[in-house]
């Protein structure tokens, strides 16, 4: 069942004691959100079954949020064996398109933290695009990549291995809230163990274009050249509107939009645009667009 973002039942506290974030003056002012996903399988195209996030600043938890998610299809036994989330557990849970707006509000203005972040980002990106929602602009830190760059000596860089090596408390592995908490505590452990070296690497990861991880940078595949893609890119470059008709829920609807970006993910192409009708940013799957027109004769599917 979906839950609204709210503070933890306990007052804000550091869930893992260590080096004081007060020593990291710049980073101590940045809000972070550690998040994790559980899915129906091991591929980025699989569906969400659980999503959780921990918002913190200067090492102190400000709020926690978690929800089960109905994936829209049966959960394979091999996935249940990993995270223990069954079809019965998600039977009354909300689908992704209903819970994702709450997640987007929870992470607003924060730098994201995840372990093996590219997988979680691709899962989330595809769910967001399916839901017609925009990809967030939040920068992302990967605690797995950070441990490798910092040269932490461990047999492997899995979440549990790093947690044991750095003395980070663990709970039930492969549950979203537990793993999000561990990712949060790993980041703090890096600062405790490596001080300025870790701070410098994190600063660079959040600001240097060549190192920056993001939903747009990690989630998207090469966009095929099609007449529709060309029309949308021309409209974006020339800052012009596009009138289009789309199929939504079996019905046709017309929109006037200003394209922001075009993505390809999971064998589909998506158009992100500002909609004149309601002022919202929406994402449209290209195969739902029947007709698109830019200042005169246009493109037709």
Number of C-alpha atoms within 10 A of each C-alpha: 16 20 13 14 18 11 15 14 8 9 11 15 13 17 17 19 14 15 17 15 19 12 13 16 10 12 17 17 12 13 20 29 30 30 30 29 25 26 26 25 18 13 11 22 19 17 24 24 28 26 26 23 30 30 27 23 18 21 26 19 24 21 19 23 21 23 22 26 27 23 21 15 9 13 21 13 14 12 16 15 10 15 18 13 21 17 18 10 14 21 15 13 19 19 19 25 17 13 20 19 14 15 20 16 11 20 21 15 16 19 19 25 25 29 27 19 23 20 19 21 24 22 23 24 25 23 21 20 24 16 19 18 22 22 23 15 13 20 20 24 27 20 25 20 13 21 21 13 11 13 8 17 11 14 9 13 19 14 20 19 13 23 18 12 12 17 12 21 15 15 12 10 14 18 19 24 26 19 27 27 27 29 29 29 24 27 24 24 22 23 20 17 14 13 17 14 12 21 17 11 14 20 12 14 19 18 12 10 9 8 13 15 23 21 20 18 12 16 23 17 15 10 15 12 8 8 13 19 19 14 18 26 17 14 20 18 11 9 12 14 20 22 15 19 17 20 15 12 7 8 7 12 13 16 15 17 23 20 25 19 16 22 22 19 18 15 8 16 20 21 23 23 25 18 18 13 10 8 10 13 18 19 25 22 20 18 12 15 20 16 16 21 19 16 10 6 8 15 15 13 11
